Amino acid sequence: MSEKTLVKNRWYVCGLRFKCTGCGACCAGPEEGYIWITAKETAFLADYLKMTVEAVRRKYIRRVGFRFSIIENPATKDCIFLTAGRDGCRGCAIYPVRPNQCRTWPFWSGNLTSPDVWNLAAVKCPGINRGRLFTASEIEALRRQKKWWDDDA
């Protein structure tokens, strides 16, 4: 099946709107989750935090089966890197090196299964159904994205 046919058969063939509001809801509990991070992303994180990879793994990462996840605040289930400013606004302490999972929100396969599921995600995320229109092709590229970095850089 060609890429055009695949996109044409998606319920979001006309695209979807999204604009990150910076609210941090996608990074927050109340339920526990996983913030998947690859070895390459862990290296970027270590460099950004000016720590060794081993120190970052000990302090911020947990093993889940054969994969790794950034730890969460045990009390709130928020990502450990979710920050709160004096003005009440939340943000990401590692935004420039955030994992691919964070970069591709809300265009995750699970959120794209149906309009109902997409709109359920919008209950938590005020940026869904607002802002710029992403084409179906852009959504598919984000949904399938595995890495955000350029190996040649």
N, C-alpha and C positions, 0 to 999 in steps of 0.2 A: 504494500500500500504506500502510495507516495505521500510526501509531507503535506502537500496541498489537500489531498483527500483526508488525511488524518485530522488536519485543522478544521476542514469543512464539516466533519462529523462530530465536532465538539459542541456542547451546548453553548459555549461562549464564543461561537464563531464570529459574532459582532464585536467581541472584545469585552473587557471589564475595566472598571475604573478603580484606581487606587492612588492615594497620596498619604505617605507616612506623616502622621501628626506628631510623632515623637512622644507619644503618651506612655510608652513602655508596657502597654497591656500585653503585647505579644511575648514579653520577657518575664511576665509576672505570673504567680500562682493564681488560684489557690491550690491547684492540683500539681502533683509532681510530674515532671516530664523529662525529656532528654534534649540536650543541646549538643548535637553531634559535632565532633571536631576531628579533623584528620591529622596525621603526623605533620604534614606540611603546614597546616594552619597552626598547629601547636608551636612549630618553629617560628612562624611569624609572630605569634603571641609572645613567645619568650623574648624575641628580639625587641618587640614593642615595649614590654615591661622591663627590659634590661635585666633579665634573669636567664639562668640556664634552662634548657628544655626539661631537664630532670627536676629542677626546683618548681617549674610551672606544673609539671605533672603531679608532683607531690602535693602542692598547695591548691590547685584549681581544677584538677581533672580526676575523673573516676572511670574505672574500667566497667563496661557493661557487656558481658560476653566477649566477643572479639572486637568490639568497638569502644570508643572513648567519648565521654560526655563531660561538658563543663559542669561543675558542681552547682548546687542551688543553696540558697540560704535555708537552713533546716527549719526555721520557724515560719517563713513566708512562702517557701517554694519558688521565690524569685531567683532569676539568674544571679549568680554571685557578682557579676559585673554591672548589674542594673544600679544606677546611682540616683539619688534624690537630691536636688538642689534646694537651697534656702527658699527659693520662690515656689517650691512645690512641684516643679517640673522634673520629670525623670529623664534619664539618658543612659547611654551605653559608655562605660569607661574604656572600652576597647573598640569603639566604632570603626576606626580605619582598618582593623584586622579581624573584625567579627567573622565568625564561620559562615560558610556557604549557606547553611540552613537559615541563618538570620537574614542573609542578603536576599534570599529568594521568597521570603514571606511577603504576601500571603499566597503566592502562587505555588503552593504545595499540592501534590497529587491528591492528598486527602481532602483538601478544601475545594478541589475542582471536580469532585465526583458528580455534583448536581447543583442546581441553583439554590435548593433548600440548604444544602451543606454550606455553600458559599455565604448565604445570608445568615446562617447560624454563626459563622466566623465573624461576620460583620457586627454581631451583637457585642462581641468582646473588643473588636478593633474598629474605632471610629473612622479610620482612613479607607476602609473598604466601601466601595460604591461611591467614592468621592474622588475628585482630582482628575488627573490625566487618564485618558483612555489608552490602555495597553491593547494592542492588536492580538488576535489569537496566535499569530506566529511568535510575537514577543513573549506571550505567556508560555507557550510551548517551549521556547528556548530557555526561559527561566526555570520552568518545571523540570527540565532535563539537565540543567546545569550541574556539573560536578565540581568544578573549580572556578574561582574568580580571579586567580592570579595569572600572570604571564610568566611562564617558565624561562623566557628569554630575558626578562628584566633583571 
